[in-house]
Amino acid sequence: MLEHLLSILQTKGITVFAVVDHSGEAAKVGFEMRATKLVIFGNPKAGTPLMIAAPDSALDLPLKILIAEEPTGSTRVSYNSLAYLQGRYGFSPELVGNVAAIEQIAAAVAG
């Protein structure tokens, strides 16, 4: 699923800032953790206006998708929804539209 997400982002020309391998880092210090990876991505042209309007939104930007293996073996895709971002920072519908692609991207990854 991680490779699928990275491929989608590349196809859309969206910058991947980092991939955090939580489970890999946990293993380095002796913990066993199901596969858990956080992908941090975005487009400064789209995200910067949101951070200008609400500087604290930099806590949630750039965008992130978490891919985590469940105890059942299935994989869960999580992200902060547009409604959450809009409610937390009071973005106008037009402004939140700058990052609306996250919902389509997450749906495509989840299949």
C-alpha positions as CSV (number, residue, x, y, z in Angstrom):
1,M,0.0,0.0,0.0
2,L,2.9,2.4,0.7
3,E,4.3,2.0,-2.8
4,H,0.8,2.6,-4.2
5,L,0.5,5.8,-2.2
6,L,3.9,7.0,-3.3
7,S,3.1,6.2,-6.9
8,I,-0.1,8.2,-6.8
9,L,1.7,11.2,-5.3
10,Q,4.4,11.0,-7.9
11,T,1.8,10.8,-10.7
12,K,0.0,13.9,-9.3
13,G,3.3,15.8,-9.0
14,I,2.8,16.1,-5.2
15,T,6.0,16.4,-3.1
16,V,6.8,13.7,-0.6
17,F,8.6,15.4,2.3
18,A,9.2,12.3,4.4
19,V,8.2,8.7,5.0
20,V,8.4,7.9,8.7
21,D,8.8,4.2,9.4
22,H,7.4,4.0,12.9
23,S,7.6,0.2,13.1
24,G,11.1,0.2,11.7
25,E,12.3,2.7,14.2
26,A,10.6,0.7,17.0
27,A,12.4,-2.4,15.9
28,K,15.8,-0.6,16.2
29,V,15.1,-0.1,19.9
30,G,13.8,-3.6,20.6
31,F,10.1,-3.2,20.2
32,E,7.9,-5.2,18.0
33,M,5.2,-3.2,16.2
34,R,2.9,-4.0,13.3
35,A,3.9,-2.2,10.0
36,T,3.1,1.4,10.5
37,K,4.3,4.2,8.2
38,L,3.4,7.9,8.0
39,V,3.8,9.7,4.7
40,I,4.1,13.4,4.8
41,F,3.3,15.2,1.6
42,G,2.0,18.3,0.0
43,N,2.2,21.2,-2.4
44,P,3.6,24.4,-0.9
45,K,1.5,26.4,-3.4
46,A,-1.7,24.8,-2.0
47,G,-0.8,24.5,1.7
48,T,1.0,27.9,2.3
49,P,-2.2,30.0,2.0
50,L,-3.8,27.8,4.7
51,M,-0.8,28.4,7.0
52,I,-0.9,32.1,6.3
53,A,-4.6,32.2,7.2
54,A,-4.1,30.1,10.3
55,P,-0.4,29.8,11.4
56,D,-1.2,27.0,13.8
57,S,-2.4,24.8,10.9
58,A,1.3,24.1,10.4
59,L,0.8,21.5,13.1
60,D,-1.3,19.5,10.6
61,L,0.4,20.6,7.4
62,P,1.9,19.3,5.2
63,L,-0.7,16.6,4.8
64,K,-0.2,13.1,6.2
65,I,-1.5,9.7,5.6
66,L,-0.9,6.9,8.0
67,I,-0.8,3.3,6.7
68,A,-1.0,0.8,9.6
69,E,-1.4,-2.9,9.7
70,E,-4.3,-4.1,11.9
71,P,-4.1,-7.1,14.3
72,T,-6.3,-9.0,11.8
73,G,-3.7,-8.4,9.1
74,S,-5.7,-5.9,7.1
75,T,-4.3,-2.4,6.5
76,R,-5.9,0.8,7.7
77,V,-5.5,4.2,6.0
78,S,-5.9,7.2,8.2
79,Y,-5.7,11.0,7.7
80,N,-7.1,14.2,9.0
81,S,-10.3,14.9,7.1
82,L,-11.2,18.1,5.4
83,A,-14.0,18.6,7.9
84,Y,-11.5,18.2,10.8
85,L,-9.1,20.7,9.3
86,Q,-11.9,23.2,8.5
87,G,-13.4,22.9,12.0
88,R,-10.1,23.1,13.8
89,Y,-8.8,26.2,11.9
90,G,-12.0,27.8,10.5
91,F,-10.9,27.7,6.9
92,S,-13.3,28.9,4.3
93,P,-14.6,26.2,1.9
94,E,-12.5,27.8,-0.9
95,L,-9.3,27.6,1.2
96,V,-9.9,24.1,2.4
97,G,-10.4,23.2,-1.3
98,N,-6.6,23.7,-1.7
99,V,-6.0,20.4,0.1
100,A,-9.1,18.5,-0.9
101,A,-7.1,16.0,-2.9
102,I,-6.2,14.2,0.3
103,E,-9.6,12.5,0.4
104,Q,-9.4,11.2,-3.2
105,I,-5.8,10.1,-2.5
106,A,-6.7,8.2,0.6
107,A,-9.7,6.6,-1.1
108,A,-7.5,5.5,-4.0
109,V,-4.9,4.0,-1.6
110,A,-7.5,2.2,0.5
111,G,-9.1,0.8,-2.7
